[in-house]
């Protein structure tokens, strides 16, 4: 007997994407005997109307109101309401692209490996100038520090990756997502899964495409949240950041140090070195790939580094009353 699955899409104001995404997922839901739960956080752009129209034609599609708005809360609520009897939870991000056989491959690998969680590589793509530059930065070691799920994998056991499929029994056994996390909730859950003895496999057969923020301001605030989330993980689990995370931690202190360059010019040297590496990388990438429109990748990387570093330090050094909120 084929294992059953629950497909969950947490979303907020995704009218531009949700219709096409549901159209793509419905055949897979039919093959897997799955329900598709769209957990909406209170969209005001017509997302709910689109989902309701599709749900009226297909009983496998369910619209669920997520009062807490957070993705972590959306998935927990969907599993609590509709997860009974299902073997696997499949998490789909509304702002992403997926191969037609994405869900099928996830289930196949879960069965073949015995993994409790199957994560995927997340490749980034963009259409506008800023989005393309952000995508180039996020696909690079400069932007991500060599994180395994940011690059294509041949399939291996890992500590963390972009969440795709999870055994519901494992998900509920560790308590699901921590709903106090607005960012980095996936890494926090992966830590608890590993501590409980569950195993995580990164797929070598499928992956997803993520579409980054289309403005530098949006990119900054996104990475500010990521930095806060990582600091919360450090505080909650007494974790030591990895080397690839420690390097961008230095960015905010380096920027602060540069403010004292009026005392001595050497205070600006670390900032100039960091900026030179990032900007040089962007130019080199554009030349080597013959894509002049990604020359701003270095600036995107700087925004990512700075936002992440600021978020981390604000969370780490902020008032105790605020350290529990990501």
C-alpha positions in Angstrom: 0.0 0.0 0.0 1.3 3.4 -1.0 2.0 5.7 2.1 -0.4 8.7 2.4 0.8 12.3 2.5 -0.4 15.7 3.6 0.8 18.6 1.4 0.9 21.9 3.3 1.4 25.4 1.7 1.8 28.2 4.3 1.1 31.5 2.5 0.4 35.2 2.8 -0.6 37.4 -0.2 0.5 35.0 -2.9 -2.2 35.7 -5.4 0.4 35.9 -8.2 1.6 32.3 -7.6 -1.0 30.2 -5.7 -3.3 29.3 -8.6 -0.5 28.0 -10.8 1.1 26.2 -7.9 -2.2 24.4 -6.9 -2.7 23.5 -10.6 0.7 21.9 -10.6 0.3 20.0 -7.3 -3.2 18.6 -7.8 -2.0 15.7 -10.1 0.6 14.7 -7.6 -1.9 14.9 -4.8 -4.1 12.5 -6.8 -1.2 10.0 -7.3 -0.2 10.1 -3.6 -3.7 10.2 -2.1 -2.9 13.5 -0.5 -4.8 16.5 0.6 -3.4 20.0 -0.1 -3.9 22.4 2.8 -3.3 26.1 2.0 -2.7 27.6 5.4 -3.3 31.3 4.8 -2.2 34.0 7.3 -4.9 36.5 6.3 -4.1 37.5 2.7 -5.7 40.7 1.4 -4.7 40.4 -2.3 -7.2 37.8 -3.5 -5.2 34.7 -2.5 -8.1 33.3 -0.5 -10.6 33.8 -3.3 -8.4 31.9 -5.7 -8.0 29.0 -3.3 -11.7 28.9 -2.5 -12.6 28.7 -6.2 -10.2 25.8 -6.7 -11.3 24.1 -3.5 -14.9 24.3 -4.7 -13.9 22.2 -7.7 -11.5 19.8 -6.0 -12.2 18.5 -2.5 -8.5 17.6 -2.0 -7.8 21.3 -1.7 -8.5 22.8 1.7 -8.2 26.5 2.8 -7.2 26.9 6.4 -7.1 30.2 8.3 -3.8 30.6 10.2 -4.5 33.3 12.8 -0.9 33.4 14.0 0.3 34.2 10.4 3.7 32.5 10.9 4.8 29.6 8.7 5.7 27.5 11.7 2.2 28.0 13.2 0.6 27.3 9.8 2.2 23.9 9.4 1.6 22.9 13.0 -2.1 23.8 12.7 -2.4 21.9 9.4 -0.9 18.7 10.8 -3.0 19.0 13.9 -6.2 19.4 11.9 -5.6 17.1 8.9 -2.5 15.0 9.7 -4.2 12.0 11.3 -3.8 8.9 9.2 -1.2 10.5 6.9 2.4 9.1 6.9 4.3 12.1 5.5 4.1 15.8 5.7 5.2 17.6 2.5 6.0 21.3 2.9 5.6 23.5 -0.1 6.6 27.2 -0.2 4.2 29.3 -2.2 7.0 31.5 -3.5 8.9 28.7 -5.2 9.1 26.6 -8.3 8.9 22.8 -8.3 9.4 19.9 -10.9 6.1 18.1 -11.8 7.3 15.0 -10.0 8.6 16.8 -6.9 6.3 15.1 -4.4 6.7 11.7 -5.9 10.5 11.8 -5.8 10.4 12.9 -2.1 8.3 9.9 -1.1 10.4 7.6 -3.2 13.6 8.7 -1.4 12.0 8.5 2.0 11.0 4.9 1.4 14.4 4.0 -0.2 16.5 5.5 2.5 14.3 5.1 5.6 14.9 8.8 6.3 12.6 10.5 8.8 13.1 13.8 6.9 14.0 14.4 3.3 15.3 17.9 2.6 16.2 19.4 -0.8 18.6 21.7 -2.5 17.3 25.2 -2.9 18.5 26.9 -6.1 17.7 30.6 -6.5 16.5 32.3 -9.7 15.4 35.9 -10.5 13.9 38.0 -13.3 14.7 41.6 -12.5 18.1 43.2 -12.1 18.1 43.2 -8.3 16.5 39.8 -8.1 19.0 38.2 -10.5 21.9 39.7 -8.5 20.4 38.4 -5.2 19.9 35.0 -6.8 23.6 34.9 -8.0 24.7 35.9 -4.5 22.5 33.3 -2.8 23.8 30.6 -5.2 27.4 31.3 -4.3 29.7 30.4 -1.4 30.2 34.1 -0.8 26.6 34.5 -0.1 25.8 31.3 1.7 29.1 30.1 3.1 28.9 26.8 1.3 25.6 25.6 2.9 24.9 22.1 1.4 21.3 22.8 0.6 22.2 25.8 -1.4 23.9 23.6 -4.0 22.9 20.5 -6.0 23.4 17.3 -4.0 24.0 13.7 -5.1 22.1 12.6 -2.0 23.6 12.2 1.5 22.8 12.4 5.2 22.9 15.9 6.6 22.3 18.0 9.7 20.0 20.5 8.0 18.4 21.4 4.7 15.4 23.1 3.1 12.4 21.3 4.5 10.4 19.3 2.0 9.1 16.0 3.5 8.9 14.7 7.1 7.5 11.6 8.7 4.5 12.9 10.6 5.2 10.6 13.5 8.7 12.1 13.9 7.3 15.7 13.5 4.7 15.2 16.2 7.1 13.3 18.5 9.4 16.3 18.8 6.5 18.8 19.1 6.5 20.2 15.6 7.9 23.7 14.8 8.6 26.1 17.7 6.0 28.8 17.0 8.1 31.5 18.8 10.4 31.4 15.7 9.5 33.6 12.8 12.8 32.7 11.0 15.2 29.7 11.1 12.4 27.5 12.5 13.5 24.7 10.1 17.1 24.6 11.5 15.7 24.6 15.1 13.4 21.7 14.3 16.2 19.8 12.6 18.3 20.2 15.7 15.6 18.6 17.9 15.1 15.8 15.3 18.7 14.9 15.4 18.9 15.0 19.2 15.9 12.6 19.3 17.7 10.2 16.9 15.9 10.9 13.7 17.8 11.1 10.4 17.8 13.7 7.7 18.5 12.9 4.0 19.1 15.6 1.4 17.6 14.5 -2.0 19.8 13.7 -4.9 16.8 13.3 -7.2 14.8 16.6 -6.9 15.2 20.2 -5.8 13.2 23.4 -5.7 13.8 26.9 -7.1 13.4 29.9 -4.8 12.6 33.4 -6.0 14.4 36.0 -3.8 13.4 39.5 -2.7 13.2 41.9 -5.6 14.6 44.9 -3.6 17.7 45.4 -1.5 15.5 46.7 1.3 13.4 43.5 1.3 16.6 41.4 1.1 18.1 43.3 4.1 15.0 42.7 6.3 14.8 39.1 5.3 18.4 38.4 6.4 17.9 40.5 9.5 15.2 38.0 10.4 17.5 35.1 9.5 20.2 36.5 11.8 17.8 36.8 14.7 16.6 33.3 14.1 20.1 31.9 14.2 20.9 33.8 17.4 17.8 32.3 18.9 19.0 28.9 18.0 22.3 29.6 19.7 20.6 30.8 22.8 18.0 28.1 23.0 20.2 25.1 22.4 23.6 26.5 23.5 24.9 25.9 20.0 28.2 27.1 18.7 27.9 28.8 15.3 29.6 27.1 12.4 32.7 28.7 10.9 30.7 29.8 7.8 28.3 31.6 10.2 31.0 33.1 12.3 32.6 35.0 9.4 29.5 37.2 8.6 29.1 37.7 12.3 32.1 40.0 12.0 30.5 42.3 9.5 28.5 44.5 11.9 31.4 45.0 14.2 33.6 45.9 11.2 31.1 48.5 10.1 31.0 49.9 13.6 34.8 50.0 13.7 34.9 51.9 10.5 33.0 54.7 12.2 36.2 55.4 14.2 38.3 55.9 11.0 38.4 59.6 11.9 40.6 58.6 14.8 42.9 56.5 12.7 42.5 55.4 9.1 43.3 51.8 9.9 39.8 51.4 11.5 38.4 51.5 8.0 40.7 48.8 6.5 38.6 45.7 7.5 35.5 47.4 6.0 37.3 48.2 2.8 38.7 44.6 2.5 35.2 43.1 3.0 33.6 45.5 0.5 36.4 44.9 -2.1 36.0 41.1 -1.8 32.2 41.3 -2.3 32.2 43.9 -5.1 35.1 42.1 -6.8 33.2 38.8 -6.6 30.2 40.4 -8.3 32.3 41.8 -11.2 34.2 38.5 -11.6 30.9 36.5 -11.6 29.4 38.8 -14.2 32.5 38.5 -16.5 33.0 34.7 -16.0 29.3 33.9 -16.7 29.0 36.6 -19.4 26.0 38.1 -17.5 26.4 41.8 -17.0 23.1 42.0 -15.2 24.4 40.1 -12.2 27.3 42.5 -11.5 25.4 43.7 -8.5 25.7 40.3 -6.9 28.5 41.6 -4.7 26.2 44.4 -3.4 23.5 41.8 -2.7 26.0 39.7 -0.8 27.0 42.7 1.3 23.3 43.5 2.1 22.8 39.8 3.1 26.0 39.7 5.3 25.1 43.0 7.0 21.5 42.2 7.6 22.3 38.7 9.0 25.1 40.1 11.3 22.9 43.0 12.6 20.0 40.6 13.3 22.3 38.1 15.1 23.9 40.7 17.4 20.6 42.5 18.1 19.1 39.2 19.2 22.1 38.1 21.1 22.7 41.3 23.0 19.2 42.6 23.3 17.1 42.8 26.4 16.3 39.4 28.0 12.6 40.0 27.4 13.2 40.2 23.7 15.6 37.3 23.3 12.7 34.8 23.2 11.2 36.4 20.1 12.7 35.9 16.7 
